[in-house]
Structure formats: C-alpha cells, structure tokens
C-alpha cells in the first residue's frame, strides 16, 4: 500500500474511533486533532479542520471536541459500517423477511437474504437470491428507518429476483402489471400504475394473484 493509501486507511480508522466515542463514553481531543491533520494532508479541509488546527488542544472544551468531531465526520461524509451499529443490520434482516413473504405469495421458490459479498469492499449490503447478489447497494444508514429500509430492500430484491427468474415480479393482483416499491405517507408499499396509480399492498402483505375468470 502506498503512503496515500495508508493515510486514507488511518483516516477511516480514526473516523470510526471518533464516531464510537461520540455515541459512547465521551470523545477526547487527541483523535480529533489527529484526524483533522490527516484530512488537511489529504486536501479535505473545511471550517472544522481549520478551527482545530488554529487552536491549542488544551483550549478545546468537551463541547468543542464533540462539535468539531461531528463537523469532521460531516465534512468527510462519513458512512459508518454495520459493525458500529449492529441494529441497522437487524433492521435490514427484518425487511428481507417481510419481502420474502411477498415472494412466497407469488409462488416463486427461493430464499432471500441480506449479505455483504466479498467482492464489494464499500461496506454496503445487498440482497441475495438463489446465490445471486447483484442487487443495488443498501447503505448502513438505510437501517435507521424501518419503512425506508423495507422500501429499499424490496426494490433491491425485485431487481435481483427478476434477473434470476426472467419474469416480472411482483405484479398487481388486479391488473397483472408490475409493481414498484415506494414510500407513501411514511409507509413502504407496492404501487401499481394500472387504472390510475394506486397502492396494491403494503410490502410484506402482498396477496396471492387472483385467478382470471373463465
């Protein structure tokens, strides 16, 4: 690894340390100052970085350290991993279980699961179906809202399932048209464009397709 790669690795480690401390037992000035110095070295500067470099660490109060630590994470668009908040992964797992109910109701065989494939080092999750996991990435922050997670997992599951089975899924029980996942008034639902856009079902409660009348 070259020197820039080592610096970037250290920045990620320090950012995770700052994040843990902000959500744990209290943040100290040392990792914040070290992180600011490395960010400046990488050309990632901003108000928080400049303030830290212009002040003596001993002059930073605990509230200053917390404020500046948050400022550094915001500046670098820090995306914490599932390892820092395991509950986010659990939210995605619950979402997958709900979407799998809709898969079963459609008569499609195969289990869904949430995974982090070895070939993807971005720290995001993906939905896997029958060994395929080329669905869109799902970032850890998605797990902060159960309904948002449900809609994103459903969208990702739809993508990978259709790639595998080569058919439209899911479909509206009334119109046989393809559905898409959406948030409507904060709830994750399957939407249909037939007969005017309407909600076909909440995600996880999709009814079995109705048999056509003879």
C-alpha positions as CSV (number, residue, x, y, z in Angstrom):
1,X,0.0,0.0,0.0
2,X,1.4,3.4,-0.9
3,X,1.6,6.3,1.6
4,X,-1.6,7.9,0.4
5,X,-3.4,4.6,0.9
6,X,-2.0,4.3,4.4
7,X,-3.2,7.8,5.3
8,X,-6.7,7.1,4.0
9,X,-6.8,3.9,6.0
10,X,-5.7,5.8,9.1
11,X,-8.4,8.4,8.4
12,X,-11.1,5.7,8.2
13,X,-9.9,4.1,11.4
14,X,-9.8,7.5,13.3
15,X,-13.2,8.4,11.9
16,X,-14.7,5.2,13.2
17,X,-13.0,5.9,16.6
18,X,-14.5,9.4,16.7
19,X,-17.9,8.0,15.8
20,X,-17.8,5.4,18.5
21,X,-16.7,7.9,21.1
22,X,-19.5,10.4,20.1
23,X,-22.0,7.6,20.7
24,X,-20.2,6.1,23.7
25,X,-18.3,7.3,26.7
26,X,-17.1,10.7,25.5
27,X,-14.7,11.9,22.8
28,X,-11.2,13.1,23.6
29,X,-9.3,15.8,21.8
30,X,-6.4,13.7,20.6
31,X,-8.1,11.6,17.9
32,X,-10.0,14.7,16.7
33,X,-6.8,16.6,16.2
34,X,-5.0,13.7,14.6
35,X,-8.0,13.2,12.2
36,X,-8.0,16.9,11.3
37,X,-4.3,16.9,10.5
38,X,-4.7,13.9,8.2
39,X,-7.7,15.4,6.5
40,X,-5.7,18.6,5.8
41,X,-2.9,16.4,4.4
42,X,-5.4,14.8,2.0
43,X,-6.7,18.2,0.9
44,X,-10.0,17.7,2.7
45,X,-10.3,21.0,4.5
46,X,-13.2,22.9,6.0
47,X,-14.3,25.1,8.9
48,X,-13.9,22.3,11.5
49,X,-10.4,21.3,10.2
50,X,-9.2,24.9,10.2
51,X,-10.6,25.6,13.7
52,X,-8.9,22.5,15.1
53,X,-5.6,23.4,13.5
54,X,-5.7,27.0,14.7
55,X,-6.5,26.2,18.3
56,X,-4.4,24.5,21.0
57,X,-5.8,21.1,22.0
58,X,-5.8,22.2,25.7
59,X,-8.1,25.1,24.9
60,X,-10.8,22.8,23.5
61,X,-13.6,22.2,25.9
62,X,-15.5,18.8,25.8
63,X,-18.4,20.5,23.9
64,X,-15.9,21.9,21.4
65,X,-14.4,18.5,20.9
66,X,-17.8,16.9,20.3
67,X,-18.9,19.7,18.0
68,X,-15.7,19.6,16.0
69,X,-15.6,15.8,15.9
70,X,-19.1,15.8,14.4
71,X,-18.0,18.5,11.9
72,X,-15.1,16.4,10.7
73,X,-17.4,13.4,10.1
74,X,-19.9,15.5,8.3
75,X,-17.1,17.1,6.1
76,X,-15.9,13.7,5.1
77,X,-19.4,12.3,4.5
78,X,-18.6,9.5,7.0
79,X,-20.7,6.5,6.4
80,X,-20.5,4.2,9.5
81,X,-20.5,0.5,9.0
82,X,-22.8,-2.2,10.3
83,X,-20.1,-3.1,12.8
84,X,-20.6,0.2,14.6
85,X,-24.4,-0.2,14.9
86,X,-25.4,-3.8,14.6
87,X,-29.1,-2.8,15.0
88,X,-29.0,-1.4,11.5
89,X,-28.3,-4.9,10.1
90,X,-31.1,-6.3,12.1
91,X,-33.5,-3.8,10.6
92,X,-32.5,-5.0,7.1
93,X,-32.9,-8.6,8.1
94,X,-36.4,-7.9,9.2
95,X,-37.1,-6.1,6.0
96,X,-35.9,-9.1,4.0
97,X,-38.2,-11.4,5.9
98,X,-41.2,-9.2,5.0
99,X,-40.2,-9.1,1.3
100,X,-39.7,-12.8,1.3
101,X,-43.4,-13.3,2.3
102,X,-44.4,-11.5,-0.9
103,X,-42.1,-13.7,-2.9
104,X,-43.7,-16.8,-1.5
105,X,-47.2,-15.4,-2.1
106,X,-46.2,-15.0,-5.8
107,X,-45.3,-18.7,-6.0
108,X,-41.6,-18.1,-6.7
109,X,-39.3,-20.5,-5.0
110,X,-36.0,-19.5,-3.3
111,X,-35.0,-17.6,-0.2
112,X,-33.9,-14.0,0.1
113,X,-31.2,-12.9,2.5
114,X,-29.1,-9.8,3.2
115,X,-25.4,-10.2,2.6
116,X,-22.1,-8.4,2.1
117,X,-20.4,-10.1,-0.8
118,X,-16.6,-10.5,-0.7
119,X,-16.2,-8.7,-4.0
120,X,-17.7,-5.5,-2.6
121,X,-15.5,-3.5,-0.2
122,X,-17.7,-0.5,0.1
123,X,-19.3,-1.6,3.3
124,X,-22.8,-1.8,1.9
125,X,-25.3,-4.7,2.0
126,X,-27.0,-6.4,-0.9
127,X,-30.0,-8.8,-1.3
128,X,-29.1,-12.3,-2.4
129,X,-31.5,-14.7,-4.2
130,X,-30.5,-18.2,-5.3
131,X,-26.8,-17.3,-5.0
132,X,-27.0,-14.1,-7.0
133,X,-26.4,-10.8,-5.2
134,X,-26.0,-8.2,-7.9
135,X,-28.8,-6.1,-6.5
136,X,-28.4,-2.4,-5.8
137,X,-26.3,-1.5,-2.8
138,X,-28.0,-0.8,0.6
139,X,-26.0,1.5,2.8
140,X,-26.0,1.1,6.6
141,X,-27.8,4.4,7.2
142,X,-30.8,2.9,5.5
143,X,-31.4,0.8,8.6
144,X,-32.2,3.9,10.7
145,X,-35.8,3.9,9.5
146,X,-37.7,0.6,9.3
147,X,-40.0,1.7,6.5
148,X,-37.2,3.2,4.4
149,X,-35.3,0.0,4.8
150,X,-38.3,-2.0,3.8
151,X,-38.8,0.0,0.6
152,X,-35.1,-0.2,-0.4
153,X,-34.8,-3.9,0.4
154,X,-37.9,-4.5,-1.7
155,X,-36.5,-2.5,-4.6
156,X,-33.2,-4.4,-4.4
157,X,-35.0,-7.8,-4.1
158,X,-37.1,-7.0,-7.1
159,X,-34.0,-6.2,-9.1
160,X,-32.2,-9.5,-8.3
161,X,-35.2,-11.7,-8.4
162,X,-36.2,-10.5,-11.9
163,X,-32.6,-11.0,-13.1
164,X,-32.7,-14.6,-11.9
165,X,-36.2,-15.7,-12.9
166,X,-36.6,-13.6,-16.0
167,X,-40.1,-12.6,-15.3
168,X,-41.9,-9.5,-13.9
169,X,-42.2,-9.6,-10.1
170,X,-44.2,-8.6,-8.2
171,X,-47.4,-8.0,-10.1
172,X,-50.6,-6.3,-9.1
173,X,-53.3,-8.8,-8.1
174,X,-55.9,-6.8,-10.0
175,X,-54.1,-5.6,-13.1
176,X,-51.3,-8.1,-13.6
177,X,-48.9,-5.1,-14.1
178,X,-45.5,-4.9,-12.5
179,X,-45.3,-3.1,-9.1
180,X,-42.7,-0.9,-7.7
181,X,-41.7,-0.2,-4.1
182,X,-42.4,3.3,-2.7
183,X,-43.0,5.2,0.4
184,X,-46.5,6.6,0.8
185,X,-47.1,8.8,3.8
186,X,-44.2,7.1,5.5
187,X,-45.3,3.5,4.8
188,X,-43.5,1.1,2.5
189,X,-45.9,-0.2,-0.2
190,X,-46.1,-1.8,-3.6
191,X,-47.5,0.7,-6.2
192,X,-49.3,-0.1,-9.4
193,X,-49.8,2.2,-12.4
194,X,-53.0,0.4,-13.6
195,X,-56.3,2.3,-13.6
196,X,-54.5,5.3,-12.1
197,X,-51.6,4.9,-9.8
198,X,-52.7,3.1,-6.6
199,X,-51.3,1.1,-3.7
200,X,-51.7,-2.7,-4.3
201,X,-50.5,-3.7,-0.9
202,X,-48.1,-2.9,1.9
203,X,-44.8,-4.6,1.5
204,X,-44.9,-7.9,3.2
205,X,-48.7,-8.3,2.8
206,X,-49.0,-8.8,-1.0
207,X,-52.0,-11.2,-1.7
208,X,-51.7,-14.1,-4.0
209,X,-52.6,-13.3,-7.6
210,X,-56.3,-13.8,-8.4
211,X,-57.2,-16.5,-10.9
212,X,-58.7,-15.0,-14.1
213,X,-62.5,-15.5,-14.5
214,X,-63.4,-18.0,-17.2
